[in-house]
Amino acid sequence: MKKLYTLIVIFSCLSFTAANAQNLFSENFDAVATLISSGGWTAQNNSVPVGTEVWHNGTGLAVSAYNGAVDSYAEVSFNSTGTNGNISNWLITPMINLKNGDVVSFYTSSYNNAAYPDRLDLRLNILNTLNVGSTDTSVGDFTELLVQVNPTLSLDTAAYPQDYWGQFSATISGLSGPTDCRIAFRYNVPDGGSAGINSTTIGIDAFSVDFPTAIVKVDAGLELSVYPNPVADRLNIDFAQPLSENGIVRIYNTLGQSVISFAVNKGQTKASFSAASLSSGAYSFVLELAGEKTKRNFIKN
C-alpha cells in the first residue's frame, strides 16, 4: 500500500480545484457512552499505568461543543493514566468503507496546551480489526498515521488549538479499491498524568468522512490580493484593476463546501467581508468573473 497523503489544517498553495462533497459517515458525539456500548464504537486504554478515565461527553474544556449541545463532543484527559505515566487512550470507529479520494476530517480543542501540551493521532486500519496492541507504544493494525496534532508537544495555543476548535483533515489514497476500514483517535502523550509535564484535556467533535464531488476547475484569472492573512475578523480584497463586470465571491472550507458567498460589482477595486463567524482553520477564496475563477487561500485564526 502506498503512503496515504495527509492534509493538515492548510491548503496547498498549488491547489486549483474546489469541490462539493458527499457525506459518507459523520459523528457529532452527542452520547459517547452509548456509542461505545451499542453504537459500534470501541474504546481501549493502553496507558501505563492505566488511569480511571474512558472517553466520555465533554465537561472539561473552556469552549462548548463545536456543534450541538454544550457537552456534545468526546473528551479525554490526563486521568487516562495514573499520577505520572504514558498515555495511549484509543477511540475507534465502526467499520467504514473507504476509497481513494475520501476526505476524513474532525475538529479538536485543548484545555491548556500552552502549559501542559497534548497530542492526538488519527490512524487508519485497512484490515477492519480492533487490534491496537497491548502496550502504550503499540498501534496494532492501525499502522497508517493520517494526522498527528502537535507532534512535537509544543507549548502554545496554535500547535494544539486551545480554547477554540481547529479542523484537521486527511485525504485517503493508496487503496486497491473500496476497502472496509476502521479509523481511530489515539490520545498519545508521554510523561502525562496529574504530576506529569504533559497532558491536560482534549475534545474531538464533528468527525466526518466525505467524498468530494462536482470538481470545479479554477483558472488563473484576475490579479488580486487578500489580507490580513491569517485573519481574525475582517478579510480585505484588493483587485489589481476595476472589475470588468459583475461577479461573485465564494469561500470554501477544507471539504470544498461553500460557506460564504457574496456579489461584487462592475468597477469595484476593493471588497471585504466578515470572517468572524468562520471556525479556525484553512479556507479558499474564489472569485468568479467573466467566465474565469481566481483562487487565493487564507487562514482564519
Secondary structure in CASP SS format (residue, H / E / C, confidence):
PFRMAT SS
TARGET T0000
AUTHOR 0000-0000-0000
METHOD secondary structure of the structure
MODEL  1
M C 1.00
K C 1.00
K C 1.00
L C 1.00
Y C 1.00
T C 1.00
L C 1.00
I C 1.00
V C 1.00
I C 1.00
F C 1.00
S C 1.00
C C 1.00
L C 1.00
S C 1.00
F C 1.00
T E 1.00
A E 1.00
A E 1.00
N E 1.00
A E 1.00
Q E 1.00
N E 1.00
L E 1.00
F E 1.00
S E 1.00
E E 1.00
N C 1.00
F C 1.00
D C 1.00
A C 1.00
V H 1.00
A H 1.00
T H 1.00
L H 1.00
I H 1.00
S H 1.00
S H 1.00
G C 1.00
G C 1.00
W C 1.00
T E 1.00
A E 1.00
Q E 1.00
N E 1.00
N C 1.00
S C 1.00
V E 1.00
P E 1.00
V E 1.00
G C 1.00
T C 1.00
E C 1.00
V C 1.00
W C 1.00
H E 1.00
N E 1.00
G C 1.00
T C 1.00
G C 1.00
L C 1.00
A C 1.00
V C 1.00
S C 1.00
A C 1.00
Y C 1.00
N C 1.00
G C 1.00
A C 1.00
V C 1.00
D C 1.00
S C 1.00
Y C 1.00
A E 1.00
E E 1.00
V E 1.00
S E 1.00
F H 1.00
N H 1.00
S H 1.00
T E 1.00
G E 1.00
T E 1.00
N E 1.00
G E 1.00
N E 1.00
I E 1.00
S E 1.00
N E 1.00
W E 1.00
L E 1.00
I E 1.00
T C 1.00
P C 1.00
M C 1.00
I E 1.00
N E 1.00
L E 1.00
K C 1.00
N C 1.00
G C 1.00
D C 1.00
V E 1.00
V E 1.00
S E 1.00
F E 1.00
Y E 1.00
T E 1.00
S E 1.00
S E 1.00
Y C 1.00
N C 1.00
N C 1.00
A C 1.00
A C 1.00
Y C 1.00
P C 1.00
D C 1.00
R C 1.00
L E 1.00
D E 1.00
L E 1.00
R E 1.00
L E 1.00
N E 1.00
I C 1.00
L C 1.00
N C 1.00
T C 1.00
L C 1.00
N C 1.00
V C 1.00
G C 1.00
S C 1.00
T C 1.00
D C 1.00
T C 1.00
S C 1.00
V C 1.00
G C 1.00
D C 1.00
F C 1.00
T C 1.00
E E 1.00
L E 1.00
L E 1.00
V E 1.00
Q E 1.00
V E 1.00
N C 1.00
P C 1.00
T C 1.00
L C 1.00
S C 1.00
L C 1.00
D C 1.00
T C 1.00
A C 1.00
A C 1.00
Y C 1.00
P C 1.00
Q E 1.00
D C 1.00
Y C 1.00
W C 1.00
G E 1.00
Q E 1.00
F E 1.00
S E 1.00
A E 1.00
T E 1.00
I C 1.00
S C 1.00
G C 1.00
L C 1.00
S C 1.00
G C 1.00
P C 1.00
T E 1.00
D E 1.00
C E 1.00
R E 1.00
I E 1.00
A E 1.00
F E 1.00
R E 1.00
Y E 1.00
N E 1.00
V E 1.00
P E 1.00
D E 1.00
G E 1.00
G C 1.00
S C 1.00
A C 1.00
G C 1.00
I C 1.00
N C 1.00
S C 1.00
T C 1.00
T E 1.00
I E 1.00
G E 1.00
I E 1.00
D E 1.00
A E 1.00
F E 1.00
S E 1.00
V E 1.00
D E 1.00
F E 1.00
P E 1.00
T E 1.00
A E 1.00
I E 1.00
V E 1.00
K E 1.00
V C 1.00
D C 1.00
A C 1.00
G C 1.00
L C 1.00
E C 1.00
L E 1.00
S E 1.00
V E 1.00
Y E 1.00
P C 1.00
N C 1.00
P C 1.00
V E 1.00
A C 1.00
D C 1.00
R E 1.00
L E 1.00
N E 1.00
I E 1.00
D E 1.00
F E 1.00
A C 1.00
Q C 1.00
P C 1.00
L C 1.00
S C 1.00
E C 1.00
N C 1.00
G E 1.00
I E 1.00
V E 1.00
R E 1.00
I E 1.00
Y E 1.00
N C 1.00
T C 1.00
L C 1.00
G C 1.00
Q C 1.00
S E 1.00
V E 1.00
I E 1.00
S E 1.00
F E 1.00
A E 1.00
V E 1.00
N C 1.00
K C 1.00
G C 1.00
Q C 1.00
T C 1.00
K E 1.00
A E 1.00
S E 1.00
F E 1.00
S E 1.00
A C 1.00
A C 1.00
S C 1.00
L C 1.00
S C 1.00
S E 1.00
G E 1.00
A E 1.00
Y E 1.00
S E 1.00
F E 1.00
V E 1.00
L E 1.00
E E 1.00
L E 1.00
A C 1.00
G C 1.00
E E 1.00
K E 1.00
T E 1.00
K E 1.00
R E 1.00
N E 1.00
F E 1.00
I E 1.00
K E 1.00
N C 1.00
END
